[in-house]
Amino acid sequence: MQKPFIADKTFKGQDFSVTRLPQGEYENCRFEGCNFSRGFLDNQNFMECQFVECNLSNANIVNTTFKEVDFNLCKMMGLRFETCNTFLIEFLFSGCDLSYSSFYEMTLNKQKFLNCNLTSTDFSSAQLKEVSFQNCNMLNAVFNNTDLEKSDFTSAKNYSIDPERNKLKKAKFSLNEIKGLLHKYEITIV
């Protein structure tokens, strides 16, 4: 069964937490102030779409395609991105709360996280080469067997990354947050 094609449409202030967003292929659509919390976004296709000030927390995103999708000022807590269709996956997160979300084993090279809350977000076994974590709060974010080669943490804060369990070749860190790389050694930095 072919999904309907929906293009160039704006959805404003709609509640899709109870009534499901119709199955379809959404291209160049804009979702503003919509609620998808605990809703079903599984098996959807989003291409060149924008989500602005939406709540997607704990939504089901199994087999969902996100290609060139921008999330701006969205609440996205508890999402399991590794369940998405990862073919051609590409998104931008700006000012989003991704606390307790998971990117386990994903390949997200050159991804941008701008001004995001990444508290307790799981990046275990992910490939995150050349990723930008600009002005992100990374309190309790999980990095285990993660490839962070050439990634930029210079303006990130509250991270704790074990250099012995992650690949950090040419990654960038600020001197102010260097304790995040030495935390496991229980040393005092003055």
N, C-alpha and C positions, 0 to 999 in steps of 0.2 A: 504494500500500500504506500503510495507516494504521499509525502507530507505536503500540505499547502505552502506556497511561497508567499511570505509577507514582507514587503519592502517599504522603506521610507515612511514608517508609521511611528507616531509618538503615543506612548501609553503614560498617562499621568494619574498619580494617586490611586491606582487600582490595587485591590486586595486579592492577590492570587494565593494567599495562604490557605484558603478554604476552597475557592473555585479555581481550578487549575488553568494556567495559561494554555490556550489551545496548542496542540502539537503542531509544529511547523518548522519551516526554515525561515528564520528572521534575518533579513539583511538590511543594514543601514537603518535600524530601528533605534529609538531612544525610549528608555524606561526611566521616568522621573518620579521619585517619591512612592514607588510601588512596594508592596509588601509580599514577599515570597517566603517569609519565615515558616519553617517546617513544612513548606509546600513541596510540590513535585515539579522539578525542572528537568527530570530525567528524559533522555532520548530527544532532546531539543537541539537545534542547530542555530547558533548565533554567529553571524559574520558581520564584522565592521559595525557592531552595535555599541551603544553607550548605556550604562546603568549609573544614574545620578541620584544620590541620597536614597537608595533603596535598601531594604532589609532582606538579605538572603540567608540569614542565620539558620543553620541546621537544615537547609533545603536539600532535597535529594537531587544530585547532579550526575547520577550514573549514566554513562554513555552520552553525556551532553558534549557538544562541540562548541568551543570558544575560540574563534579565529578572529584576531585583531579586535578584541573586545576591551573597552575601557571601563573601569570601575572607578567612580569618583565619589568620595565621601559616603561610601556604602558600609553597612554593618554586615559582616560576612563571617560571623563566628561559627566555628564547628564544621566548616565545609571540608569534605574529603575530596580534594582535587584529583587525587590519584585514581578515582573511579571514573573520571571524565574520559571522553574519547581524546586521546593525546595526539592524534594525527593533526599536524599543522597548528597545534595549540599555541596561542599567542595572546597575552593580555597585558594591560597596564593597570596597576593599582595606585591610586593617588588619594591620600587622606582616608584610607579604609581601615576598619577594625577587623583584622583577620585572626584574632585571638582563638586559640584552640583548634585552628584549621590544620590540615595536613597536606603536605606536598611529597609524601613518602615515595622514594624511588623515581621521581619525575625528572625529566630533562627540561630545564628552564633556562638555558643559556641566554645571556643578555637581557634577562627579565628586569623590569624596573618596579621597585617598591618605593614609592615616594611618600614621606610623611605618614607612614602606616604604623598601626599598633600590631605587632607580631608576637604578643605575649603568649607563651606556651605553644607556639606554632611548631609543627614537626617538619623538619627538613632532612630527616634521616635518609641516608643512601641516595640523596638527590644529586644531580649534576647541575651545579649553579655557576658555571664559568661566566665571568664578566658580568655578574649581576650587580645592580646598584641598590643598596639599602639606604637611601638618602633620608636622613632625619627619622629613622625608624626606631621605635622602642622594641627591643628584642628580649625583654625580661623572660627568662626561663624557656626561650626558644631552643629547640632540640637540634643539634648538629652532631651526627654520628655517622662516620663513613661518608661524609658529604664532600663533594669536589667543589671547592670555592676558589679555584684558580682565577686570579686577576679580578676577583670581586671587590667591591668598594664598600667598606664599613667606616669610612672616615668621619661621617656625621651620624652614624648609628650609635645607640647607647644601650647599656645594660645587657650586652651579649656575653655569653660564656661559651667559648669554643676551645676544645682540647686539640692543640696542634698535633698531637700524636695519633689522633683518631680521625683526622680530617685532612684533606689536601688544601694547603694554603699558599701554594707557590704564586708569588707576585700579587697576592691579595693586599689591599690597602687598609690600614687601621690608623686611628688617631692616637697620639701619645696619651691623651686624657683618658682613653678607655682601654689602655693596654692591659689593665688588670683582668679584662675579660678573656685574655689568652693565658693568663697565669693562675687563674682561680684555683685550679685543682692542686697546685703546689702549696696552697695555704701560706703564702708569703705575704709580707706587708710591704706595700709600695708607698713611699712618701713623696 
